[in-house]
Amino acid sequence: MLGLGALLPRLAGLTEHPVAGWAMLVLGAALFAYSWIMPTKRTERRRPTSLRTTTMIGLGLATGLLEAGTALPYLGAIGIMGTAGLAAHTWAPMLAAYNLVMVLPPVLLYLGHRVLGERLRPRLDRLRDKVDSGSREAMAWVIGIVGLILLVNGLQRVGVVSMVDALPL
């Protein structure tokens, strides 16, 4: 909201290049195919073999990369508010409320763990198992949908299919 609008017009031409269309097509096809074969059954929890600084940095970077996809709705909301031309007194409370809703639950869980310690661990373990049981299947669906959208968009950009051809009539 405070600067991305100045950068976007400069980057808008990049998506018109034919290479971008082919990149979308290949990435979309790969994501869509992976969504069908990705493991969705629960596996044993992996733990790092060592707790060295470099291992923890690698774990943090990998987690950040994987979690970047969860920022897409946030960035989309910022894009919608930015193109709507809202005044700062309108969009600032909306962004603050969104961030509060997204950040408050983990903060409360952390504080509960710090205050109640091991007494809370069995409940948190059950909660983790419950969330984990459906998250792999949901992730496969999300990856498949994003892959399909990228695939169709890439096909349109390289000229293989037009928008009219893509509509099921």
Buried (B, 14 or more C-beta within 10 A) or exposed (E): BEEEEEEEEEEEEEEEEEEBBEBBBEBBBBBBBEBEEBEBEEEEEEEEEEEEEEEEEEEEEEEEEEEEEEEEEEEEBBBEBBEEEBEEEEBBEBBEEBEEEEEEEEEEBEEBBEEEEEEBEEEEEEEEEEEEEEEBEEBBEBBBEBBBBBBBBBBBBBEEEEEEEEEEE
